[in-house]
Amino acid sequence: MSSSIVLIGPADALPGLQARLDPGAEVQSFTESEALEALDYIIRTKPGLIALQDDFSATSRGMALINRIKDDPNLSSCEVRVLARDAAQNRVAVKRTGQGAGPPGQDHRAASAGAASLIAVPGPWPGSTRSPHPR
């Protein structure tokens, strides 16, 4: 696995987040407005770690980036980590297939306890237009 790291977040948060990463790794930083450039760089270099600031990861652009990375089999070796401003609240975005979620033989659900899978669960929910209506 590569020792390079891609860091994506607001420009004002990048220095503080970078200070919490491995000082020996090569870190390439992108602001949240450079998400497409970051994706292009990720596809070309396949970094070992992709770190996103939590506010960015909660946006539609951030979620789309995470899902794109998780869905690409060529990027299966890349770990996606969501970094909070408070280091105690960091999360790991787990692969949909369970790959890389833990050591071989370990239940991936146990390895990902407390991790953010960021997978949408389809409805229908009560009150939605798809639920049956009494007549």
C-alpha positions as CSV (number, residue, x, y, z in Angstrom):
1,M,0.0,0.0,0.0
2,S,1.2,3.4,-0.9
3,S,2.4,5.8,1.9
4,S,0.9,8.8,0.2
5,I,-2.2,10.6,1.6
6,V,-4.8,12.7,-0.1
7,L,-6.4,15.3,2.2
8,I,-9.6,17.1,1.2
9,G,-11.4,19.8,3.2
10,P,-11.9,23.5,3.7
11,A,-8.7,25.6,3.2
12,D,-8.8,26.9,6.7
13,A,-8.9,23.4,8.2
14,L,-6.2,21.7,6.1
15,P,-3.2,22.7,8.2
16,G,-4.7,21.4,11.4
17,L,-5.8,18.2,9.8
18,Q,-2.5,17.6,8.1
19,A,-0.7,18.0,11.5
20,R,-2.6,14.9,12.7
21,L,-1.5,12.7,9.7
22,D,1.6,10.6,9.4
23,P,4.5,13.0,9.2
24,G,6.6,10.6,7.1
25,A,3.9,10.3,4.4
26,E,3.7,12.4,1.3
27,V,0.5,14.5,1.7
28,Q,-1.3,16.0,-1.2
29,S,-4.0,18.6,-0.1
30,F,-7.0,19.7,-2.0
31,T,-9.7,22.2,-0.9
32,E,-13.3,21.1,-1.0
33,S,-13.8,23.1,-4.2
34,E,-11.1,21.0,-5.9
35,A,-12.9,17.7,-5.4
36,L,-12.8,16.8,-9.1
37,E,-9.1,17.5,-9.3
38,A,-8.7,15.3,-6.1
39,L,-10.6,12.5,-7.7
40,D,-8.5,12.6,-10.8
41,Y,-5.3,12.5,-8.6
42,I,-6.7,9.6,-6.5
43,I,-7.5,7.6,-9.7
44,R,-4.0,8.2,-11.1
45,T,-2.0,7.6,-7.9
46,K,-4.1,5.2,-5.8
47,P,-3.0,6.7,-2.4
48,G,-3.0,4.5,0.7
49,L,-5.2,6.9,2.6
50,I,-7.8,9.4,1.5
51,A,-8.7,11.7,4.4
52,L,-11.8,14.0,4.2
53,Q,-12.8,16.7,6.7
54,D,-16.1,15.7,8.3
55,D,-18.1,18.8,7.3
56,F,-17.1,18.3,3.6
57,S,-17.9,14.5,3.8
58,A,-21.4,15.4,4.9
59,T,-22.1,17.5,1.8
60,S,-23.6,16.0,-1.4
61,R,-20.3,16.5,-3.1
62,G,-18.3,14.8,-0.3
63,M,-20.7,11.8,-0.2
64,A,-20.6,11.4,-4.0
65,L,-16.8,11.4,-3.8
66,I,-16.7,8.8,-1.0
67,N,-19.2,6.6,-2.9
68,R,-17.3,6.9,-6.2
69,I,-14.1,5.8,-4.4
70,K,-15.8,2.9,-2.6
71,D,-17.5,1.7,-5.8
72,D,-14.2,1.6,-7.9
73,P,-12.6,-1.8,-7.7
74,N,-9.3,-0.2,-8.8
75,L,-9.3,1.8,-5.6
76,S,-10.0,-1.1,-3.2
77,S,-6.7,-0.7,-1.6
78,C,-7.4,3.0,-0.6
79,E,-8.7,3.6,2.9
80,V,-11.2,6.5,3.2
81,R,-11.1,8.2,6.6
82,V,-13.3,11.0,7.8
83,L,-11.4,13.4,10.0
84,A,-13.4,15.5,12.6
85,R,-12.0,18.7,14.0
86,D,-12.0,16.7,17.3
87,A,-9.6,13.7,16.7
88,A,-11.7,11.5,19.0
89,Q,-14.5,11.5,16.5
90,N,-12.7,10.2,13.4
91,R,-14.5,7.6,11.3
92,V,-13.6,5.1,8.6
93,A,-15.8,4.7,5.5
94,V,-16.1,0.9,5.1
95,K,-16.1,-0.7,1.7
96,R,-19.5,-2.0,0.6
97,T,-18.1,-5.5,0.0
98,G,-16.4,-5.7,3.4
99,Q,-12.9,-5.8,1.8
100,G,-10.3,-4.3,3.9
101,A,-12.6,-4.0,6.9
102,G,-10.4,-6.1,9.2
103,P,-8.0,-9.0,9.5
104,P,-8.8,-12.1,7.5
105,G,-11.4,-14.3,9.3
106,Q,-12.7,-11.4,11.4
107,D,-16.4,-10.5,10.9
108,H,-16.4,-7.2,9.0
109,R,-19.4,-6.0,11.1
110,A,-17.3,-6.3,14.2
111,A,-14.3,-4.5,12.6
112,S,-16.5,-1.7,11.5
113,A,-18.4,-1.0,14.7
114,G,-18.8,2.7,15.0
115,A,-17.6,3.3,11.5
116,A,-19.6,5.3,9.0
117,S,-20.7,3.2,6.1
118,L,-22.5,6.1,4.4
119,I,-24.8,3.7,2.5
120,A,-28.3,5.0,1.9
121,V,-31.1,2.7,2.7
122,P,-34.0,3.0,0.3
123,G,-37.6,3.7,1.5
124,P,-40.6,3.6,1.3
125,W,-41.1,5.4,4.6
126,P,-44.5,6.0,6.2
127,G,-46.0,9.1,4.7
128,S,-44.0,8.9,1.5
129,T,-45.8,8.8,-1.9
130,R,-44.8,5.1,-2.3
131,S,-46.6,3.9,0.8
132,P,-50.1,2.6,0.4
133,H,-52.9,5.1,1.1
134,P,-56.2,4.1,2.7
135,R,-59.2,5.0,0.5
